[in-house]
Amino acid sequence: MAIATKKSVDLLSKYESVIGLEVHVQLLTKTKIFCGCPNIFGSEPNSNVCPVCLGMPGALPVLNEQAVEFAVKASQALNLKVNETSIFSRKNYFYPDLPKGYQISQFDKPLSEHGYIEVTAAEGTKKRIGITRLHMEEDAGKSMHDGFVDSDCKTYVDLNRTGTPLAEIVSEPEISTPEEAYEYLTRLKEIILYTGVSDCNMEEGSLRCDANVSIRPRGQKTLGTKVEIKNVNSFRFVKQALEYEIERQTEVLEDGGTIQQETRLYNPGEGRTYTMRTKERAHDYRYFPEPDLLPLIVDQAKQDAIRATLPELPEAKRQRMIAEYGLTEGDAAMLTATRARADAFESEAKKAKSAKRLANIVISELQGRLKAAGLELEDSPVTMEGARVSADLLEAGTISSKILKELYDHAFEQKVDFPVIYEKEKPQQITDTAEIEKMIDEVLAASPKQVEQYRAGKTTMIGFFVGQVMKASKGKANPAVLNELLVKKLS
């Protein structure tokens, strides 16, 4: 990626970008969409195939009911209107990894339409990005160009992925910046993961994204010529590819050139896009209704039954947890990043002496250490239950915050849960008032100037005295007892 100069920034501010995203989500069914072959990743090449997904003459497709239910569930979670009747069509094109010579997809009558996702746009404002449609289709196979001794002259084809059920989710061209595109994809993935209809594993190809981007002079209503960036395999690379492409198109127009409608590939190593092929148009695919499949009917009763299985979705869960547990927006966002994490927190929050205290410990004691170790919360040696135990001990005054931090350090060093390290080290607080009074007297005697300041009205000095006594007690003085005795002594 070229380094932005003042000139390039000025040029970019002269134009505005218009971005639309097409996301392919593999549905987590046991079998493929039109046959009984296993829908699993990592098998021996060309081992999960049959006459149907290989396109053998006379082999007929049979629609997978679970794939339909998953696609409807995803549609409902994305605020899409599910059509009672949708039609499968043949999308005709030739490619080595498409054995039938066509792909069964949906064209003019998709499963669902007119949805949206809310994202956080510039300056923290909320923006609604429209979703044009979600339609079902089968995946193609996979062409492999690297990793073989004769890769320089041959392409290998693995057809295991052929017939994998996909939900293609097409956004409206309402995304204005690469940052908004990143936010949209993050929210989309989060929602899909909450529904459980896909694992969204980009490394295994369960979620793939194509981006369409054009630019136009600011204030112009008509759209510019769009360019498609194909099969980018991370949200970060989508953002980088869009940044590069916007800058490239800007330079082309400023040099008096015209933008060609084409498909480009992004090379993350070089940080740039390359021409792949000129863009096909819909009529190039010669769509026509799939003659071997009846229209798909999803009546209202079926839609209602599927909606009843929807879990509480991320944004609703965040707002409820903020209200119920007194969390901040940031804390709620972190604790609801995955459904498993949110469920684990809520399960322990209901048992905790203070749900707010539990949240604070997860944020302050777990997150920093996990980030430093390159781990997710789900990989933490201290479980959510262990965090709740530590929060209860702190809330009850059994341990101090200093002891808590030391115990967390030991738990991470030894890779054990908090209750294990607590039982092993069993640190006890000093609650004996006479012993704490003795330490207070010594601190006050050594700090006459600070005592004078406190008694003159500078009550914030109490923090200084607490710190000194805690230092003398090696963090073991009971904070509640210490504060009560200090105030009495100083008064």
N, C-alpha and C positions, 0 to 999 in steps of 0.2 A: 504494500500500500504506500503510495506516495505521501510524503510529508506535506501537510496543508500549509500553504503560504497565504499571506494577506490577499494576494491576487486571486488564489483559488477559492478562498472563503468568500470574497466579494462576488465572484462568478456564481458560486453555489447559492448565494442569497438572491441572485437575480432570477433563479428558477425554483420551481417547487416540484417535488417528486410525488408520484402517485403509485402506490404499491398494492398489489393483491397477492394473496398466498393460496396455494393449493396444497393441502396436506393429505397424504395417504396414510391411513391408520390400519394396520393389520389387526383383524378381530381375533380374539383369543379363544377360538372354537377348537374342539378336539379334532375335527376333520375339515377338509376343504369345503369350498362353497357349493360345488356341484357334484362332488363324488365323496366316497368314503375313505380316501387316502388320509393318513395322519397329517395334521397341521402342526408340525414341530420343526424346530430349528436344529441344525447341526448333524443331521443324518448323513450317511454316505451319499455322495452325489448320485442322483437319478434312482434312488431307492424307494422314494415315496411317490410313485407314479402309477397310473392305471390307464386303460384305454380312453376314459373320459377326459382326464386332464392332458393326455397326449394327443387328443383330437383324432382318434382312430375312427374310420368310417363306421357308422351305425351306432356309435356310443352316444347315449343321450344324457344330458345334464339333469340332475334332480336338486332343487334348491334346499340348502341347509337351513332348517327352521331356527336354529340357535343363532346363526349369522344374522338373520332378519331381526330377531329379538335384540341382539346386541346393537345393531345399527339403529333401531328405533330408540333404544335406551340412550345412545349417544346423542341422537337428534333431540330428544326431550331435554337432556342436560344442557344442550347448547341453544335452547329456546327456539328450536325449529318447529314449524308446523308439519306434522307427518301427514302425507297424502294417503287417503284410503286406497287409492289405486295408483300403482306405478308400473312402468314397463321396462323390461330388459331389452337391450339392443345389441347388435353386433357392430363393433368398431373395427373396421378392416384396415390392417396394415401388415406389411411383411417385415419380420425381424427374426433372426435365428432362434431366439429364445421364446418365440410365440408359435408353438407347433401347429395350432389350428389355422394360423394365418388371420385370425381375428380374436378380439378380446370381448367377452361378454361383459357389458357395462350398462349403465342407464344414461339416456340422452335427454330427450325433451320432456320426459315424465319421470322425474327422480323420486326417490323415497320421501324426501322432506325439503322444505324451502323456508326462506325468510326468518332466519335466526339472528343471534348476535352474541358478542362477548364484550363485557365491559373491561377496559384496561385503564391503567394510570398513565395519562399523557404528560406533556410538559407541565412543569410547575405544580405537579401533584393533582391536576384536575382529572376528573373521570371522563372517559370518552367511550362511546359505544361503537364498536366495529361490526358492521353487518356481515352476516353469513348468507351467501346466495343460496346454497344448496348443500345437501349431503346425499350422495348417491352411492349405491353398492356396485362393486365390480370384482372381477377376478384379477389376481396378480399374474404377471408374466414370469418366465424363468429368469435365470441369471447368467449373463455372459461373463466369462472370466478371462482376463487378458494377461494376468501376471502370475508368477509363481510356478510356471512349468518350464521345462528345459527348452521347449520350442515355442515359447510365448512370442518370440519375435515374428513368427510366421503363421501361428495358429491361434484361434480363439476356442476356448472350451465352454461348453454349455451344461449347466446343472438345471434340470427341470423340476426339482423338488418343490420350488416355490410356486410353480405354475398351478393356478387354481386356488391359491390362498385367498380367503375372503378379505376384501378391503372396503373401508368406508372412505370415500374421497370427500374432503370438506373444503369448499371453495369460498373464500371471503369476497366481500365486495371490495372494489378498488378505493377503499376509504382509509388506508394506512398512509400516513404522511412522511414518516421518517424510519430509518433502520432501527432506531430505538423502539419505536412503537411496534414494529414487526417482531422484534425480540420479545416484547412484553405480551403481545397477542399469542405468540407461540407458547410462551411459558404458561399463560393462563389456560390455553387450549389443552396442553398436555396435562396440566394439573386436574382439569375437569374430567378428561377421559380416564386418567388413572383412578380418580375417585369412583367412577362408575364400575371399574373392573372389567371393561369390555376389551382392553388391550393392555399390554405391559409397556407400550411406547418405548421399547428399547431401540434407540437409534443405531447402536453398534450392530445389532442383528437385523436392522432394516424394518423393524416394526412400526417405525414412524419416519416418513420421508417427506421432504418439503421441496416444492418448486415455487419460485418467486417470480412474479411478473412486475416489471418496473418501467415506468416512463417518466419523462420530465416535460415541463411546459413553463413558459414565462409566467411569473406570478400574476394572478388576476385573470389569466386566460381560462375560459370555460371548457373548450374542447381538449380532449386528451391527446397526448403525444403518442408516437409510435412505441408500442411496448416491446420489451425484450424479456424472454423467459430465461431464468437461471435454473438449471435442472439438477435434481438429486443432490442437494447440499446436506451433509450428514451431521451437522450440529447447529444449534441455534446461534452460537457465536460466529460460525462461518457464514450463516445466512446474513447476519448483520454486517460482517466484513464484506461479503460479496455485494450487497446492496450499496454500501458506501463506495466501493470501487466503481460499480456500474453507474451510479449517479454522477460521479466525477468524470467518468469516461464519456458519458453521453453529453454532459455539459461542454466538455472540450470539443467534441465533434461539432456541436451546434455553433459554438463560438468560432470555430475555424471555417464556418460556412458549409459544413457537410450536412448530410441527412442521416437519421437513425434508420437502420434496416430492421425489419421485424425478423427475428431469428431466435434460435435457442442457443444458449451459451453454457459452458461448464466453468465452475470455479476451481482454481488451483490454489489451495490454502498455503502451500509452500511458497508460492510466488506472490500470493495476495492479489490475484487478478483473474479476470474471466477470459475465456477463449471461445471463438465461434465453434459450435458443434454442427448445426445444420440450419437451413432456412426454415422458418416456422410454418408448420402445416396449419391449414384452416379446417374447420369442422367438416366442410364438404369433401375434403381430401380423404376422409375416413369412410365415406360412403355408408353412413349409419343406416340401419334398417332394423325393424323389430325382430328380436330373436324368435324364430319360428318354433323352437323346441321348448319354449317356456311360456306358460300362461301368464297373464297379467298378475302382478302381486297385489293381493288384497289384505290390508291391515285395517280391520274395522275398528270402530270406537271402543268396543268392549275389549279388544285385544290391546289397543293403545293404553287404556285405563289400567289393565292388568300389569302391563310392563311398567307404567309410571309408578305403580304402587311399590315396585322393587327398587326405585331410585333411592340412593342414600342421600343424607343431607350433603349438599354441595359446598365447595370450599368457602365461597364468599358468605353464604348464609351461616356456616359454622363459625367463621371468624367473628361476624357481628354478634352472634349469640354468646360466644366465649368472652368477648369484650364486656358484654352486659352482665354475664353471670359471674365472671371471675375477676373483673376489674383489670383486665389486661390492656396494655397499650396496643395500638395498631401494629407496631413492629413485632411485639412479642407474639401477638395472635397470628401474624403472617408466618413467623418461623415455626410455631407450634402446629400449624395446620398445613405445612408444606406438602405432607403426604397424609393420606387417610389413616395409615397405620400409626403414624406419629400422633395425630390428633386423638385417635381412639385410645392410645396408650396414656397420653396425658390426662384425658378426661377420666379414664378409669381410676387413676391414682389421685386426681384432683378431688374426686368425690369422697375419698378416704382421708385426705390430708387435713391437718389442723388448719392450714391456710393454703388455699389454691394459689393465691398471689405469691406467697413465699416459695411454693414449689416452682412456679413459672420463673421467678427471679433466679432461683438456683440453676434451673436448666439453662437459662440464658447466660448467666454470669460464670458459673462454675464448669458447665459442660461444654458450651459452644466454643469458647476460646481455646480450650485444650484440644478439642476435636479438630478445629480448624488448623491448629499448629501441626497436628499429626496427619492431616489430610484425610480425616474420617468423617462420615456422616453420623448423625445422632443415633441411627439404628445400629451403628457399629461400636457404640460406646461400651467400655467395660462396666461403667456404672449404668444400670438399667433405669427406666423410669420409676420402677418400684423402689430401687435403691436411692434415687433422688428424693422420692417422697419420704423415705425413712430419715434421710439427712435433714430435710426441711422440717419434719416434725421435731427432731432433736433440737434444732436451732430455735424453733418457735417456742418450745417448752423451756428454753434456757439451759438445757442439759449440756450443750457445747456452745462455744463462742464462734463467731465468724472466722477468727484466726485459726482455731482448731479445725473448723470445717475445711478451710482451704488446705491445711496441711494434710488432712485425711484424703481429700480429693487428689492431691499430688501423689500420695502413696498408692491410692487405688489405681491411678493411671500408670504409675511406674511398675506396679506388680500385676497390672491387668486383671484386677478382681473387682467385684461389686462393692458398693459402699458398706452394706451390712457386714461383709466379710472383714474388711479392713477395720471397721469400728470394733467388732468383737475381738479382733486380734490385738489392737492397741488400747482399746477401752480407755480413752483419755477422760479423766474426771475433772470437772470444774471445781474451783474452790468456792464453797458456799458458806464456809464458816465466817460469821460476821467479825469475830475478834481478829482473825487472820487478815481479813481484807481491811479492817480498820487500821491495823498496824501498818500495812503498806500505804494506806492513804495518809496517815500521819507523817510517815517518812517523806512522801512526795510533797506534801504541803510545807513541811519544814524546809525542804530543799528549794522551794519555789515561792519565796515571800513576795517577790515583785508581781508574779502572776496572781497570787491570792489577793493582793491589794487591788489589782485591775478588776478582778471578778467582783469584789465587794464594792468597787466604785461604779458598778453597773455594766461592766463588760461580761455579760453572762455567757458569751460564746467561748470563754476560756474553759468552760466545763469540758470541752472536747480535749483540750490539752491535758487536763488532769486525768481523764479517763485513759488517754493514750499512755501516759506515764505509769499509771497503776497496772495497766494491761502488760506493759513492757516488763515491769517488775515481777508480775505473776506468770510471765511467759505465756500470756494469752489465756490463762486458766481461771481468772477471776470471773465469777458470775456477773454478766453485764447488768442485770436488773438490781441485784444486791449492791453492786458497786455504785451505780448511779444514785440509788436511794441514800446510801451512806455519805456519798460525796456532797450531795445537796445539803444534808443535815450539818455536816462538818463545816462547810463553807458559810452556812447561814448563822 
